[in-house]
Amino acid sequence: MGNAIDMLILLALGASVVLWMEFSVWRERAVRVARSLCQRHQVQLLDETVGLRRLRLRRGAGRLRIERCYDFEVSLDGSDRRPGQLWMIGQVVSHTMLPTPQAPVTASGDDTPIASRDNVVLLSSRRPSALTRLQ
């Protein structure tokens, strides 16, 4: 009985190592794809890495396959960090999401970009005073 348990533990350990190695290969492929995607869209891949975010089953070519989602961060101008995503089924990219540069939004009638103005709204000016609530 002890030999059977030892054999099952050894098989589970071997399967874990094989699965870990396969995930490593998938991750390296995702890094290469993210790097080329960023070069194509002229954004900078930050930290030169991707992180596995989630796994899900997707039906493709008549059978269920594992679809992996990798998150990474990019920079449009070197001073910001924006999220990107990469979905892969096997070695094939099924979906990507990259941020796009946007013009600064301005308030109506004001030429100052909202991002450069003070966006703090004082709540005390919007709340009724304590005396008003008591009366």
C-alpha positions in Angstrom: 0.0 0.0 0.0 2.9 2.4 0.8 4.4 1.9 -2.6 1.1 2.9 -4.4 0.9 6.1 -2.3 4.5 6.9 -3.0 3.9 6.3 -6.7 0.8 8.6 -6.7 2.8 11.3 -5.0 5.6 11.0 -7.5 3.2 11.1 -10.4 1.5 14.2 -9.0 4.9 15.9 -8.5 5.9 15.0 -12.1 2.6 16.3 -13.5 3.1 19.6 -11.5 6.6 20.1 -12.9 5.4 19.4 -16.5 2.5 21.8 -16.0 4.8 24.5 -14.6 7.2 24.1 -17.5 4.3 24.4 -20.0 3.0 27.6 -18.3 6.5 29.0 -18.5 6.7 28.4 -22.2 3.2 30.0 -22.7 4.3 33.0 -20.6 7.5 33.5 -22.7 5.5 33.3 -25.8 3.1 36.0 -24.4 6.0 38.2 -23.6 7.3 38.0 -27.2 3.8 38.7 -28.6 3.3 41.7 -26.2 6.7 43.1 -27.1 6.0 42.9 -30.9 2.5 44.3 -30.3 3.9 47.3 -28.5 6.5 47.9 -31.2 3.9 47.7 -33.9 1.7 50.3 -32.0 4.7 52.4 -30.9 4.2 52.1 -27.2 6.7 51.0 -24.6 6.2 47.7 -22.8 7.1 48.4 -19.2 9.0 45.9 -17.0 9.4 43.7 -20.1 7.0 41.2 -18.6 3.4 39.9 -18.5 1.4 38.4 -15.7 -1.2 35.6 -16.0 -4.5 37.1 -14.9 -7.0 34.4 -15.5 -7.8 31.1 -17.3 -11.1 30.2 -18.9 -12.4 27.5 -21.2 -13.3 28.5 -24.7 -14.7 26.4 -27.5 -12.5 26.6 -30.6 -12.3 24.3 -33.6 -15.1 22.1 -32.2 -13.4 21.4 -28.8 -12.8 23.1 -25.5 -9.4 24.9 -25.1 -7.9 26.9 -22.3 -7.8 30.6 -23.0 -5.2 32.6 -21.0 -5.4 36.3 -20.2 -2.1 38.1 -19.6 -1.9 41.6 -18.1 0.9 44.0 -18.8 1.6 47.7 -18.6 2.6 50.1 -21.4 3.6 53.7 -21.6 2.5 56.1 -24.3 5.1 58.8 -23.6 7.5 57.3 -21.0 5.9 59.1 -18.0 2.6 57.1 -17.6 1.6 53.5 -16.9 -1.5 52.1 -18.6 -2.9 48.6 -18.6 -2.8 46.3 -21.6 -4.2 42.8 -22.1 -3.4 39.8 -24.2 -5.7 36.7 -24.7 -4.2 33.6 -26.1 -5.5 30.1 -27.0 -2.6 27.8 -27.3 0.0 29.8 -29.3 -2.6 31.9 -31.1 -3.6 35.4 -30.0 -7.3 35.6 -29.7 -7.7 39.2 -28.5 -5.6 42.2 -27.5 -6.3 45.5 -25.7 -3.9 48.4 -25.8 -4.5 52.0 -24.7 -4.6 54.7 -27.3 -3.3 58.2 -27.0 -6.1 60.7 -26.5 -6.2 64.5 -26.8 -6.6 66.2 -23.4 -10.3 66.8 -22.6 -11.2 70.4 -22.1 -14.2 71.9 -20.2 -16.8 73.7 -22.3 -15.7 77.3 -23.0 -12.3 76.7 -21.3 -9.1 76.0 -23.2 -7.3 74.7 -20.1 -7.0 70.9 -20.2 -8.9 69.3 -17.3 -5.9 67.2 -16.3 -3.8 70.4 -15.6 -6.5 72.2 -13.6 -7.4 71.7 -10.0 -10.1 69.0 -10.0 -10.7 69.1 -6.2 -14.4 69.7 -5.3 -14.7 70.8 -1.7 -17.5 68.8 -0.1 -18.1 71.4 2.6 -19.4 73.8 0.0 -21.9 71.3 -1.3 -23.2 70.0 2.0 -25.9 71.9 3.9 -24.6 73.3 7.2 -25.4 71.5 10.5 -27.8 74.4 11.5 -29.8 74.0 8.3 -30.3 70.2 8.9 -31.4 70.8 12.5 -34.0 73.4 11.7 
